[in-house]
Amino acid sequence: MKNTKVERARRNAAMLRRQFLHGDGGLFDQVLDDQTLATVFAAHGKPGRDRVYPPQDTLRLFIGQVLSADRACQDVVGRRLSERLAHGQPASALNTGSYCDARSRLPLALPTTLGSLIGERLESAVPLQWRWQGRIVKLFDGTTVSMPDTPDNQQAWPQSREQKPGLGFPVARIGALIGLASGAVLCYQVAACEGKGTGEQSLLQNLLVHLNADDVLLADALLATWWIVEGARRRGADVVMAQHGRRITDFTRGSRLGEKDHIVQWPRPPKPKTMNAEDYARYPEFITMREFEVNGRILVTTLLDPGFAAPPALDTLYGMRWNIEVDFRTIKITLQMDVLRCKSQAMVEKEIAVCLLAYNLVRWAMAKAAVLTDVLPRVLSFTGAKRLLVAFADQLRRTQENQICAVIATVLASIAALQLQHRPDRIEPRAKKRRPKNLPLLTAPRDVAREFIRAQRLNRVP
């Protein structure tokens, strides 16, 4: 029995890596190796009795589910039945109960750890020419997702106070660090959209521990606070941000570097109520910042040397911050994470973790394809790459060892061919041409509306 479980674990690891074009000896092939998978599953996988859906199978099927267009549990159960018959195993039932129970048993730390590990390794392994002046740039921003209106979800992520009970949906805020070069999610945090410590500034403060020496943090003006900048500096990282709207920039002060380009001292803000005096005293009284205006926009940075980072170069770099907006749109629309499907807090957290893990796995395959054609990964189409991986998933899992390299090469070459059009200065109206169906809005809870309809029908009976 033990040998059977070991063989199954080895086969599952091979199937997962094959599905995302793992080869032999490539630049990124050590991002997800056998030892990594074994270590993560040993640390977070819960061994138990022999099941139709053991943890490794469940995670692999869950990943395939969030990548598929259908995303139905019934579709997963059908694919699992097909796999078992192909391996000479007894047929499994077609009801979805066992698979849903297996998803609920899956430890949250498993997809979370694996996703962050892949993201960090992928960004660290990118070639030097993919980086900004040889340095790793990490983008931060936040977004929101909604989910089914259940009591458990409402308690964890309450709906907006402006919505009436029974008419709104729970909303969660996600803050994430994303690698500029690879596009992979490096780490993230989920919070409610109301209450202390749930804003983007608080989420970024919690994620600063994932910054390394010589990293460059790229974020918008909301995050350009004294505490965030100092937190990044303590990690040995630099920041490039737009100036916060409440901070006044006076170019007549400080040490002048050029036209509307100077170095100033930002004084330490008053002690927060939640911080004790000893911790507050450990922070410096001032931090040295560079402020400059370029193309009508004031940027702030800890990169003080104008020879290393001239204003036009920093302006171009800050313009790349928009990539994280596109990344979140890709995650929410292409991976359908804008509206989640799970009905409990625990399962919503797992659904988010698996979606981001699947996203990183697709980014991994795109990075491998980009190396082949000597282009940047962000030039390639994420949607096209996902479609190809889904289309070839069964073929990649079932191909014999002596033929798999040829199939992987074909898929990689196909992904590399799906390059996005270069459309500078593109302008599109944020409007829809197709008119929606003219249905009234629901103004009462659904069960109340149903009873009202029943009452109307009874009154019409003679």
C-alpha positions in Angstrom: 0.0 0.0 0.0 2.8 2.4 0.9 4.5 1.8 -2.5 1.1 2.5 -4.2 0.8 5.8 -2.5 4.4 6.8 -3.3 3.8 5.9 -6.9 0.6 7.8 -7.0 2.3 10.9 -5.5 5.1 10.6 -8.1 2.6 10.3 -10.9 0.6 13.3 -9.7 3.7 15.4 -9.5 4.7 14.5 -13.0 1.2 15.1 -14.3 1.1 18.6 -12.7 4.5 19.6 -14.1 3.7 18.2 -17.5 0.5 20.1 -17.7 2.5 23.3 -17.3 5.2 22.3 -19.7 8.0 21.2 -17.4 10.9 19.9 -19.4 14.5 19.0 -18.5 17.3 21.5 -18.1 15.4 24.7 -19.0 16.0 28.0 -17.3 12.8 27.7 -15.2 12.5 24.0 -14.8 13.8 24.1 -11.2 11.0 26.4 -10.2 8.8 23.4 -9.6 10.9 20.3 -9.2 10.1 16.9 -7.5 11.8 17.9 -4.3 9.8 21.1 -4.0 6.5 19.3 -4.5 7.5 16.6 -2.1 8.5 19.0 0.6 5.4 21.2 0.3 3.0 18.2 0.4 4.9 16.6 3.3 4.6 19.9 5.3 1.0 20.7 4.5 -0.6 17.6 3.0 -2.6 15.5 5.5 -2.0 11.8 4.8 -5.0 9.6 5.4 -6.7 6.5 4.1 -6.6 5.7 0.4 -9.3 7.8 -1.2 -10.7 8.5 -4.6 -9.6 12.1 -4.1 -6.3 12.2 -2.1 -4.8 15.7 -1.5 -2.5 15.8 -4.5 -5.2 14.7 -6.9 -7.7 17.1 -5.3 -5.3 20.1 -5.7 -4.5 19.2 -9.3 -8.2 18.8 -10.2 -9.0 22.0 -8.4 -6.4 23.8 -10.5 -7.9 22.4 -13.7 -11.3 23.4 -12.5 -10.4 27.1 -12.1 -8.7 27.1 -15.5 -11.6 25.5 -17.3 -14.4 27.6 -18.9 -17.1 25.5 -17.3 -15.7 25.4 -13.7 -18.5 23.0 -12.7 -17.7 20.3 -10.1 -19.6 17.8 -12.3 -17.0 18.4 -15.0 -14.2 17.6 -12.6 -15.9 14.4 -11.4 -16.2 13.3 -15.0 -12.5 13.9 -15.7 -11.6 12.0 -12.5 -13.6 9.0 -13.7 -11.8 9.1 -17.0 -8.4 9.2 -15.3 -9.2 6.3 -13.1 -10.3 4.1 -15.9 -7.3 5.1 -18.0 -5.0 3.8 -15.1 -6.9 0.6 -14.6 -8.5 1.7 -11.3 -12.1 1.0 -10.3 -14.7 3.5 -11.6 -15.7 6.4 -9.2 -19.2 7.7 -8.6 -20.4 10.6 -10.7 -22.0 12.5 -7.8 -20.0 15.6 -6.7 -20.2 15.0 -2.9 -16.9 13.2 -2.6 -15.0 15.8 -4.6 -16.5 18.7 -2.6 -15.6 16.9 0.7 -12.1 16.5 -0.6 -11.8 20.2 -1.4 -13.0 21.0 2.1 -10.3 18.8 3.6 -7.6 20.3 1.5 -5.4 22.5 3.8 -5.4 26.2 2.8 -1.6 26.3 3.4 -1.0 23.9 0.5 -2.1 26.1 -2.4 -1.0 29.3 -0.6 2.5 28.0 0.0 2.9 26.5 -3.4 1.6 29.5 -5.2 3.9 31.9 -3.3 6.9 29.6 -3.7 6.4 29.4 -7.5 5.9 33.2 -7.8 9.0 34.0 -5.8 11.2 31.5 -7.6 10.0 32.5 -11.0 10.6 36.2 -10.4 14.1 35.5 -8.9 15.0 33.3 -11.9 14.2 35.8 -14.6 17.1 36.8 -16.9 19.0 40.0 -16.2 17.7 41.7 -19.3 14.1 41.3 -18.1 14.8 43.3 -15.0 14.9 47.1 -14.6 18.5 48.2 -14.6 19.3 44.8 -13.2 16.9 45.1 -10.2 13.7 43.2 -9.4 10.6 45.4 -9.4 7.6 44.5 -7.4 4.2 46.0 -8.0 1.5 46.5 -5.3 -2.1 47.3 -5.6 -5.5 46.1 -4.3 -8.7 44.9 -5.8 -12.1 43.5 -4.7 -14.0 40.3 -5.4 -17.6 39.4 -4.5 -19.1 36.0 -3.6 -22.4 34.3 -2.8 -24.7 35.9 -0.3 -24.5 33.4 2.6 -24.4 34.1 6.3 -20.8 32.8 6.6 -19.5 35.0 3.8 -21.4 38.0 5.1 -19.9 37.6 8.6 -16.3 37.3 7.2 -16.7 40.0 4.4 -19.7 42.2 5.1 -21.5 43.8 2.2 -21.5 47.6 1.7 -23.5 49.5 4.3 -25.2 51.3 1.5 -26.9 48.1 0.4 -30.0 46.7 2.1 -29.9 43.3 3.8 -30.6 40.5 1.4 -29.9 42.7 -1.7 -26.1 43.0 -1.6 -23.2 40.6 -1.8 -20.2 40.0 0.5 -17.0 41.8 -0.8 -13.4 41.0 0.0 -10.3 43.1 -0.7 -7.2 41.5 -2.0 -3.8 43.2 -1.8 -0.9 41.6 -3.7 2.7 42.0 -4.7 3.3 41.1 -8.4 6.6 40.7 -10.2 7.0 43.2 -13.0 9.2 40.9 -15.1 7.3 37.6 -14.7 3.8 38.9 -13.9 3.6 36.2 -11.1 1.8 36.9 -7.8 4.5 36.8 -5.2 2.3 37.1 -2.1 -1.1 38.4 -1.2 -3.5 39.0 1.7 -7.3 39.0 1.9 -9.3 41.3 4.1 -12.8 42.7 4.5 -13.7 46.0 2.9 -14.5 47.7 6.2 -12.9 48.0 9.6 -9.5 48.8 11.0 -6.5 47.3 9.2 -8.4 46.4 6.0 -7.3 49.2 3.7 -4.6 48.9 1.0 -2.1 50.7 3.2 -2.5 48.1 6.0 -2.3 45.2 3.5 0.9 46.6 2.0 2.4 47.1 5.5 1.8 43.4 6.2 3.4 42.4 2.9 6.6 44.4 3.3 8.3 41.4 4.8 8.4 39.9 1.3 10.6 42.7 0.0 14.3 41.8 -0.4 17.4 43.9 -0.5 17.7 45.8 -3.8 14.1 45.3 -4.7 12.2 48.3 -6.1 8.6 48.7 -4.9 6.3 50.4 -7.4 2.9 51.6 -6.1 0.4 54.5 -6.6 0.1 57.7 -4.6 -2.2 56.2 -1.9 0.7 54.1 -0.7 3.3 56.9 -0.6 3.2 57.3 3.2 6.1 57.8 5.6 5.5 54.4 7.4 5.4 52.4 4.1 8.5 54.1 2.7 10.4 53.5 6.0 9.2 49.9 6.1 10.6 49.3 2.6 13.9 51.0 3.4 14.3 48.8 6.5 14.2 45.8 4.1 16.9 47.3 1.9 14.4 48.0 -0.9 13.7 51.2 -2.8 10.4 52.8 -3.7 9.0 54.7 -6.7 5.6 56.2 -6.2 3.5 59.1 -7.1 3.4 61.9 -4.5 0.6 61.5 -1.9 -2.2 64.0 -2.5 -1.9 65.4 1.1 1.8 66.1 0.9 2.9 69.6 -0.3 5.9 69.6 -2.6 8.0 72.8 -2.5 10.9 72.7 -5.0 12.5 75.8 -3.4 13.5 73.7 -0.4 16.0 70.9 0.0 19.1 70.0 -2.1 18.5 70.8 -5.7 19.4 68.1 -8.2 17.9 69.7 -11.3 14.9 71.5 -12.6 12.0 70.5 -10.3 14.2 67.7 -8.9 15.4 67.8 -5.3 16.2 65.8 -2.1 14.3 66.6 1.0 13.8 65.2 4.5 10.4 63.8 5.5 9.9 64.2 9.2 8.5 61.3 11.3 4.7 61.5 11.8 3.2 61.7 15.3 3.1 58.4 17.2 0.1 56.2 16.2 -2.2 55.3 19.1 -1.6 51.6 18.5 2.2 51.9 18.8 4.1 52.0 22.1 6.7 54.7 22.8 9.7 52.3 22.7 8.8 51.0 19.2 8.1 54.6 18.0 11.6 55.7 19.3 13.3 53.1 17.1 12.2 54.9 13.9 14.4 57.7 12.6 13.3 61.3 13.0 13.7 61.9 9.2 14.0 59.9 6.1 15.7 61.2 3.0 13.5 61.3 -0.1 13.8 62.5 -3.7 10.9 64.4 -5.2 10.8 65.5 -8.9 8.2 66.5 -11.5 8.2 64.9 -14.9 5.4 65.1 -17.6 3.2 67.1 -15.2 3.4 64.4 -12.5 5.3 64.5 -9.2 7.0 61.3 -8.2 8.8 60.4 -5.0 11.6 57.8 -4.6 14.4 56.6 -2.4 16.7 56.3 -5.5 18.7 59.5 -4.8 21.3 59.2 -7.5 20.2 61.0 -10.7 23.0 59.4 -12.6 21.5 55.9 -11.9 17.9 56.9 -12.1 17.1 60.0 -14.2 13.6 61.5 -14.1 12.6 60.2 -17.6 13.7 56.7 -16.7 11.8 56.8 -13.4 8.7 58.2 -15.2 8.9 55.3 -17.7 9.2 52.9 -14.8 6.2 54.3 -13.0 4.2 54.0 -16.2 4.8 50.3 -15.9 2.7 50.3 -12.7 -0.3 49.9 -14.9 0.7 46.3 -15.5 -0.7 45.3 -12.2 -4.1 46.7 -13.1 -4.0 44.5 -16.2 -2.9 41.6 -14.1 -5.8 41.9 -11.7 -8.2 42.3 -14.7 -6.7 39.1 -16.1 -7.2 37.2 -12.8 -10.7 38.5 -12.3 -12.0 38.1 -15.9 -9.9 35.4 -17.6 -9.9 33.2 -14.5 -13.4 34.3 -13.5 -12.4 35.3 -10.0 -14.4 38.5 -10.1 -17.4 36.6 -8.7 -16.4 33.6 -6.5 -18.6 30.6 -6.2 -17.9 29.1 -2.8 -20.4 29.6 0.0 -18.2 29.5 3.2 -15.3 31.6 4.4 -12.9 28.6 4.4 -13.8 27.6 0.9 -13.6 31.2 -0.5 -10.1 31.5 0.9 -9.1 28.2 -0.8 -10.8 29.3 -4.1 -8.7 32.5 -4.1 -5.5 30.6 -3.2 -6.0 28.0 -6.0 -7.0 30.7 -8.6 -3.7 32.6 -7.8 -1.7 29.3 -7.9 -3.2 28.5 -11.3 -2.4 32.0 -12.5 1.2 31.6 -11.4 1.5 28.2 -13.2 0.3 29.8 -16.4 2.8 32.6 -15.9 5.5 29.9 -15.4 4.7 28.3 -18.8 4.6 31.8 -20.4 8.1 32.6 -19.0 9.4 29.3 -20.5 7.9 30.2 -23.9 9.3 33.8 -23.7 12.9 32.5 -23.3 12.6 30.5 -26.5 11.8 33.5 -28.7 13.8 36.1 -26.7 10.8 38.3 -25.8 9.4 39.6 -22.5 6.6 37.4 -21.0 4.3 40.4 -20.8 4.4 40.6 -24.6 2.6 37.2 -24.7 -1.2 36.7 -24.3 -2.2 35.2 -21.0 -5.6 34.3 -22.3 -4.1 32.5 -25.3 -1.6 30.7 -23.1 -4.4 29.5 -20.8 -6.5 28.2 -23.6 -3.6 26.2 -25.1 -2.7 24.7 -21.7 -6.4 23.7 -21.2 -6.6 22.3 -24.7 -3.4 20.2 -24.4 -4.0 19.2 -20.7 -5.1 15.6 -21.3 -2.6 15.1 -24.1 0.3 16.3 -21.9 -0.7 14.1 -19.0 -1.0 10.9 -21.2 1.8 11.2 -23.7 4.6 8.7 -23.3 8.0 9.7 -22.0 9.7 9.4 -25.4 7.2 11.8 -27.0 6.5 14.3 -24.3 9.4 16.6 -25.2 8.1 17.1 -28.7 4.6 17.9 -27.4 6.0 20.4 -24.8 8.1 22.1 -27.5 5.0 22.4 -29.7 2.9 24.0 -27.0 5.7 26.4 -26.0 6.2 27.5 -29.6 2.5 28.0 -29.9 2.3 30.2 -26.7 5.4 32.2 -28.0 3.5 32.9 -31.2 0.6 34.4 -29.4 2.1 37.9 -29.0 -0.1 40.9 -28.1 -0.5 43.7 -30.6 1.5 46.8 -29.8 -1.2 49.6 -29.5 0.4 52.7 -28.1 -1.9 55.6 -27.0 -4.9 53.3 -27.4 -8.2 55.0 -26.5 -11.4 53.0 -25.9 -14.7 54.3 -24.4 -15.7 52.6 -21.1 -19.1 51.8 -22.5 -21.0 48.9 -23.9 -22.7 48.8 -27.3 -24.9 45.8 -26.7 -28.0 46.7 -24.6 -28.8 44.5 -21.6 -32.2 43.0 -21.2 -34.6 45.5 -19.6 -35.3 43.7 -16.4 -36.1 45.5 -13.1 -33.7 45.5 -10.2 -34.4 43.2 -7.3 -35.6 45.5 -4.5 -36.5 42.9 -1.8 -34.8 39.7 -0.6 -35.3 36.8 -3.1 -37.5 34.7 -0.7 -39.8 37.8 -0.1 -40.0 38.4 -3.9 -40.9 34.7 -4.5 -43.8 34.9 -1.9 -45.0 38.1 -3.5 -45.2 36.4 -6.9 -47.0 33.4 -5.4 -49.5 35.7 -3.8 -50.1 37.5 -7.1 -50.7 34.2 -8.9 -53.2 33.1 -6.2 -55.1 36.3 -6.5 -55.6 35.8 -10.2 -57.3 32.4 -9.8 -61.0 32.9 -10.2 
